[in-house]
Amino acid sequence: MFVLRVNGRDRRLDVDGATPLLWALRDHLGLTATKYGCGAGACGACTVHLDGEPVRSCSITVADASGRSVTTLEGSQDRIAQSVRKAWRKLDVVQCGYCQPGQIMAAIALLRQKPRPTDSEIDAAMDGNLCRCATYQRIRAAIHDAAAGLGS
């Protein structure tokens, strides 16, 4: 039995400790915004926050996440998350949308660390979050717009 704090609530999981966090979130807790992309931590579709830091949930086991705080897209509701979502809609970032939960979670983490990121800081923070529709320019513009919406 493992206990994780998921989106502000303690959740008990009766799973094998080697189970990837991704599958525990999706299959056992019904939090399906986190997507399966590659299963190797290379695409970013499964990005969640673990103790506030963006991680690839396909590469973290439930045992490694036990006792820690996990935030998924469903649980990201603060001012920064709202600003990012608003900018994503305003600038029509999404095409197919599959990668967007991971993109948004990475953007939220970036803006928490750097409220006014430069293009190079955005590119570095978003590196490894792949978008098969190649909306990278719109993603970058949306991050700048979200930062502007947050004020100084």
Secondary structure, DSSP 4 states (H G I P E B T S, - for coil): -EEEEETTEEEEE-S-TTSBHHHIIIIIT--TTSPPS-SSSSS-TTEEEETTEEEEGGGSBHHHHTTSEEE-GGG--SHHHHHHHHHHHHTT--SS-TTHHHHHHHHHHHHHH-SS--HHHHHHHHTT---TT--HHHHHHHHHHHHHHH--
